[in-house]
């Protein structure tokens, strides 16, 4: 099947020549994120600890979310067999973002009581061996392919969603709808990660059928989404995305030195 590449909308690709100028461009980044759900910022300066990404999120008036009781706002997406310590178990927990396997279609932090609306990735070291390909799938495209009955069931049903041990903040489960509609824009908003749903997902047969239709659609080889081009998803680029308007996935990692830093954040108050 022919690979499809994500075409960045006009006004979503930027260059920040310096830290100071980058912070002054915050309104443009915020507008791109609001209107198109994506902003790509190529940094013209070195930022080995990804401090600028965190500064930018705060300068935009947004609120960074902590990843867990033991991890702060910045999370390393990299091969990390040692894992992290979970305050739920007191032992090591292993995140999908720390292994090398494919990570199928999902939205970030879908297990939270209030999932962060946005996330940022600072590409410190891309996979230079052809793996770790980042792909996106607009929520609207996916919902339009679902039956009306499934859409209605997903809009009305609250599901029990399990919190992975590595992201424990005091609750082991949260309830939430997998699909909502943004009242201001009419955009479909998704939260989804199949491996943290209960089995069966609900006591409602129609809701279970809707989840099955959704996962079947995502498993269809024709549901490939759009790959980010290598000249976009490259070293020292920051990618800001709407976490509810797009699902994302990554292919198997081949270069174990691949390192991204992630921040999850809520919109301005």
Buried (B, 14 or more C-beta within 10 A) or exposed (E): EEEEEBEBEEEBBBEBEEBEEBBEBBEBBBEBBBEBBBBBBBBEEEBEEBEBBBBBBBBBEBBBBBBBEBBEBBBBBBBBEEBBBBBBEEEEBBBBBBBBEBBBBBBBBBBBEEBBBBBBBBBBEBBBEEBBBBBBBBBBBBBEBBEEEBBBBBBEBEBBBBBBBBBBBEEEEBEBBBBBEEEEEEBBBBBBBBEBBEEEBBEBEBBBBBBEBBBEBBEEEEBBBBBBEEEBBBEBBBBBBBBBBBBBBBBBBBBBEBBBBBBBBBBEE
